[in-house]
């Protein structure tokens, strides 16, 4: 009989007590415990079972669950007699930062303090024991949402000591989604303040803590050691390229297909499920599926962007939208189903994200939006990675994200309609309105030399065209073009439809251009001289059905000129 799909339950005890659908990941317990690492940091994309696995660790080791063999009977871990004896035998502290998504440092500090206070409240009864002193009780009452940083830094260290003193066994600490507040700090501009707070907390909890047995931390990214882990030389970091715990997070293809069989889903759907939700690689293990999307699909029996819809993707959108032309042109490749080549640094240095292309692709890989297609190692042993979009669900997510960039103005759609109608005057009216409304959204300010970046706008504009007309057009671009020059060809999938060639240029007085009119004419001249219409003509698209436009930019101003034609363009 098929088990009920309980989407969204991240509490291991609740899943097991309800006999709900569960893919057995208890082998993780054995692999982690036998590894003997003092502190383990495991990074995986969001919604990949991190919280459920941490809840599973708590249920297995915590003395709060002593005697709960029923939670593990029939699972892989219960086959090992040695591990049966470990169940329910340790004091365990379980803390999650998953909900710490505040816009200011003070709010973030307060909510973390409240989470710590909530932990302490669970043990107020313990302090009545004679093992504890008035000094202990005084410290207990100092822990609050307004506690100073010194008390906060020592809080978890002190709680571990108390639990060790009371139970006679050192404490296991589980910290879930440790980097959620770090990402919010970067987006909202309070990074340095939060780093100082968390560095002290982590150092006292995970390094200078004689009452610590072992610890596990999970997150999406490996924040650079120089930021918050500078004092933690006892940290084993397991990233998406590591072989450790490769099948412990996410579903293998065998597990997905077995679940589909259990739920009575036809065999012919398996390839479509693979296209939508497969594509993740951890270590050497390929064909890892997104567990959130798979369980949502099993529950609803229809395809959708389930995983993509569980987050605002604000950081990802900001990095691509405000990225330089290199970021956007490489992103074009990804949207077109191609791969890009880059170096990867799995230590995410947030301060470098705004200017380091490799750091951005590293973050997207860690976050699950990109997958490794291939890795080529140099003689120095440093690999260059080929990366592609993970799967169809991720592609849909990015298309929706790009559409949202232009949602603030209806003029983008009107511009596209005018372009296909060959209406030069309307195009100029709409384009200047689009540029005015969205230029700063793409540009995000001036650089150190005080220059604006118009290319960031029109490269983003091209991405908008790619997504808006993806069903009926192939959008191709000259990716080797230099600064301020960017030709685009919109090739119709049906050769009876209009094709469009666009050449983008920035006003260049050194080239003798005195006005936008001169720049636009030079753009059209380039289209003709370089015969950008050759492939279209060869494909059978008639010359009168090829529209050619020169785009001239000067800051936020734009002028568009259409090439003259002896024949009327057909729509």
ChimeraX attribute file (.defattr): number of C-alpha atoms within 10 A of each C-alpha:
attribute: neighborCount
match mode: 1-to-1
recipient: residues
	/A:1	5
	/A:2	12
	/A:3	13
	/A:4	14
	/A:5	19
	/A:6	17
	/A:7	17
	/A:8	11
	/A:9	13
	/A:10	18
	/A:11	16
	/A:12	20
	/A:13	21
	/A:14	13
	/A:15	17
	/A:16	15
	/A:17	10
	/A:18	11
	/A:19	14
	/A:20	16
	/A:21	18
	/A:22	15
	/A:23	15
	/A:24	15
	/A:25	19
	/A:26	18
	/A:27	15
	/A:28	21
	/A:29	21
	/A:30	13
	/A:31	13
	/A:32	15
	/A:33	12
	/A:34	9
	/A:35	11
	/A:36	10
	/A:37	15
	/A:38	17
	/A:39	23
	/A:40	20
	/A:41	19
	/A:42	24
	/A:43	28
	/A:44	24
	/A:45	21
	/A:46	22
	/A:47	21
	/A:48	22
	/A:49	20
	/A:50	24
	/A:51	22
	/A:52	21
	/A:53	22
	/A:54	24
	/A:55	18
	/A:56	22
	/A:57	22
	/A:58	26
	/A:59	23
	/A:60	30
	/A:61	20
	/A:62	21
	/A:63	18
	/A:64	15
	/A:65	17
	/A:66	15
	/A:67	13
	/A:68	15
	/A:69	15
	/A:70	10
	/A:71	20
	/A:72	20
	/A:73	13
	/A:74	11
	/A:75	13
	/A:76	15
	/A:77	20
	/A:78	18
	/A:79	12
	/A:80	10
	/A:81	9
	/A:82	10
	/A:83	15
	/A:84	16
	/A:85	10
	/A:86	14
	/A:87	22
	/A:88	20
	/A:89	17
	/A:90	24
	/A:91	22
	/A:92	26
	/A:93	18
	/A:94	17
	/A:95	19
	/A:96	19
	/A:97	19
	/A:98	16
	/A:99	11
	/A:100	21
	/A:101	16
	/A:102	17
	/A:103	16
	/A:104	15
	/A:105	20
	/A:106	13
	/A:107	14
	/A:108	20
	/A:109	23
	/A:110	17
	/A:111	19
	/A:112	20
	/A:113	22
	/A:114	17
	/A:115	17
	/A:116	20
	/A:117	20
	/A:118	15
	/A:119	16
	/A:120	17
	/A:121	13
	/A:122	9
	/A:123	14
	/A:124	12
	/A:125	8
	/A:126	13
	/A:127	16
	/A:128	12
	/A:129	9
	/A:130	8
	/A:131	11
	/A:132	14
	/A:133	11
	/A:134	10
	/A:135	8
	/A:136	14
	/A:137	13
	/A:138	10
	/A:139	13
	/A:140	20
	/A:141	13
	/A:142	15
	/A:143	21
	/A:144	18
	/A:145	18
	/A:146	14
	/A:147	18
	/A:148	13
	/A:149	16
	/A:150	11
	/A:151	17
	/A:152	25
	/A:153	20
	/A:154	19
	/A:155	24
	/A:156	22
	/A:157	23
	/A:158	19
	/A:159	21
	/A:160	25
	/A:161	19
	/A:162	21
	/A:163	20
	/A:164	19
	/A:165	14
	/A:166	17
	/A:167	13
	/A:168	13
	/A:169	17
	/A:170	21
	/A:171	26
	/A:172	23
	/A:173	23
	/A:174	23
	/A:175	19
	/A:176	24
	/A:177	25
	/A:178	24
	/A:179	20
	/A:180	19
	/A:181	25
	/A:182	25
	/A:183	19
	/A:184	22
	/A:185	23
	/A:186	17
	/A:187	15
	/A:188	13
	/A:189	14
	/A:190	17
	/A:191	20
	/A:192	14
	/A:193	13
	/A:194	21
	/A:195	18
	/A:196	13
	/A:197	17
	/A:198	22
	/A:199	19
	/A:200	18
	/A:201	22
	/A:202	20
	/A:203	19
	/A:204	21
	/A:205	23
	/A:206	26
	/A:207	19
	/A:208	13
	/A:209	17
	/A:210	15
	/A:211	22
	/A:212	22
	/A:213	20
	/A:214	18
	/A:215	21
	/A:216	22
	/A:217	23
	/A:218	25
	/A:219	25
	/A:220	25
	/A:221	30
	/A:222	24
	/A:223	20
	/A:224	15
	/A:225	15
	/A:226	12
	/A:227	18
	/A:228	20
	/A:229	21
	/A:230	12
	/A:231	18
	/A:232	17
	/A:233	10
	/A:234	13
	/A:235	19
	/A:236	14
	/A:237	17
	/A:238	20
	/A:239	23
	/A:240	26
	/A:241	17
	/A:242	16
	/A:243	13
	/A:244	19
	/A:245	18
	/A:246	21
	/A:247	18
	/A:248	20
	/A:249	24
	/A:250	28
	/A:251	25
	/A:252	22
	/A:253	16
	/A:254	11
	/A:255	15
	/A:256	24
	/A:257	19
	/A:258	13
	/A:259	20
	/A:260	21
	/A:261	14
	/A:262	14
	/A:263	18
	/A:264	11
	/A:265	14
	/A:266	9
	/A:267	10
	/A:268	8
	/A:269	11
	/A:270	15
	/A:271	11
	/A:272	12
	/A:273	20
	/A:274	20
	/A:275	13
	/A:276	22
	/A:277	27
	/A:278	27
	/A:279	23
	/A:280	26
	/A:281	23
	/A:282	24
	/A:283	17
	/A:284	11
	/A:285	14
	/A:286	18
	/A:287	17
	/A:288	23
	/A:289	25
	/A:290	29
	/A:291	21
	/A:292	22
	/A:293	25
	/A:294	26
	/A:295	22
	/A:296	20
	/A:297	20
	/A:298	21
	/A:299	14
	/A:300	12
	/A:301	12
	/A:302	9
	/A:303	16
	/A:304	16
	/A:305	18
	/A:306	18
	/A:307	20
	/A:308	21
	/A:309	11
	/A:310	11
	/A:311	10
	/A:312	10
	/A:313	13
	/A:314	12
	/A:315	14
	/A:316	16
	/A:317	16
	/A:318	15
	/A:319	19
	/A:320	21
	/A:321	23
	/A:322	21
	/A:323	24
	/A:324	22
	/A:325	23
	/A:326	14
	/A:327	21
	/A:328	22
	/A:329	19
	/A:330	17
	/A:331	22
	/A:332	23
	/A:333	17
	/A:334	18
	/A:335	21
	/A:336	17
	/A:337	13
	/A:338	14
	/A:339	22
	/A:340	17
	/A:341	18
	/A:342	17
	/A:343	16
	/A:344	20
	/A:345	15
	/A:346	20
	/A:347	18
	/A:348	20
	/A:349	20
	/A:350	20
	/A:351	13
	/A:352	12
	/A:353	18
	/A:354	15
	/A:355	12
	/A:356	16
	/A:357	20
	/A:358	17
	/A:359	23
	/A:360	24
	/A:361	25
	/A:362	23
	/A:363	25
	/A:364	19
	/A:365	26
	/A:366	26
	/A:367	19
	/A:368	22
	/A:369	24
	/A:370	25
	/A:371	24
	/A:372	23
	/A:373	17
	/A:374	13
	/A:375	15
	/A:376	12
	/A:377	10
	/A:378	9
	/A:379	7
	/A:380	6
	/A:381	8
	/A:382	12
	/A:383	15
	/A:384	15
	/A:385	19
	/A:386	18
	/A:387	23
	/A:388	24
	/A:389	28
	/A:390	23
	/A:391	22
	/A:392	18
	/A:393	22
	/A:394	20
	/A:395	21
	/A:396	16
	/A:397	17
	/A:398	20
	/A:399	17
	/A:400	14
	/A:401	20
	/A:402	21
	/A:403	16
	/A:404	13
	/A:405	17
	/A:406	19
	/A:407	13
	/A:408	12
	/A:409	14
	/A:410	12
	/A:411	20
	/A:412	22
	/A:413	17
	/A:414	16
	/A:415	22
	/A:416	17
	/A:417	14
	/A:418	19
	/A:419	20
	/A:420	17
	/A:421	16
	/A:422	22
	/A:423	13
	/A:424	17
	/A:425	15
	/A:426	16
	/A:427	25
	/A:428	20
	/A:429	17
	/A:430	19
	/A:431	23
	/A:432	20
	/A:433	20
	/A:434	23
	/A:435	23
	/A:436	15
	/A:437	15
	/A:438	20
	/A:439	25
	/A:440	18
	/A:441	17
	/A:442	25
	/A:443	20
	/A:444	15
	/A:445	14
	/A:446	11
	/A:447	10
	/A:448	7
	/A:449	6
	/A:450	8
	/A:451	10
	/A:452	17
	/A:453	22
	/A:454	22
	/A:455	24
	/A:456	25
	/A:457	23
	/A:458	22
	/A:459	23
	/A:460	29
	/A:461	21
	/A:462	20
	/A:463	21
	/A:464	21
	/A:465	21
	/A:466	22
	/A:467	20
	/A:468	18
	/A:469	14
	/A:470	17
	/A:471	10
	/A:472	13
	/A:473	21
	/A:474	17
	/A:475	21
	/A:476	17
	/A:477	18
	/A:478	14
	/A:479	16
	/A:480	11
	/A:481	10
	/A:482	10
	/A:483	10
	/A:484	19
	/A:485	17
	/A:486	23
	/A:487	23
	/A:488	19
	/A:489	23
	/A:490	23
	/A:491	22
	/A:492	20
	/A:493	14
	/A:494	11
	/A:495	15
	/A:496	13
	/A:497	18
	/A:498	24
	/A:499	26
	/A:500	22
	/A:501	22
	/A:502	23
	/A:503	26
	/A:504	24
	/A:505	27
	/A:506	22
	/A:507	22
	/A:508	17
	/A:509	11
	/A:510	7
	/A:511	10
	/A:512	10
	/A:513	16
	/A:514	12
	/A:515	15
	/A:516	22
	/A:517	18
	/A:518	16
	/A:519	28
	/A:520	28
	/A:521	21
	/A:522	21
	/A:523	27
	/A:524	23
	/A:525	15
	/A:526	15
	/A:527	20
	/A:528	14
	/A:529	8
	/A:530	9
	/A:531	10
	/A:532	19
	/A:533	19
	/A:534	12
	/A:535	12
	/A:536	21
	/A:537	14
	/A:538	9
	/A:539	10
	/A:540	10
	/A:541	21
	/A:542	17
	/A:543	16
	/A:544	14
	/A:545	20
	/A:546	22
	/A:547	24
	/A:548	24
	/A:549	25
	/A:550	25
	/A:551	28
	/A:552	28
	/A:553	24
	/A:554	15
	/A:555	16
	/A:556	18
	/A:557	16
	/A:558	24
	/A:559	21
	/A:560	28
	/A:561	22
	/A:562	20
	/A:563	19
	/A:564	11
	/A:565	12
	/A:566	6
	/A:567	9
	/A:568	10
	/A:569	16
	/A:570	15
	/A:571	11
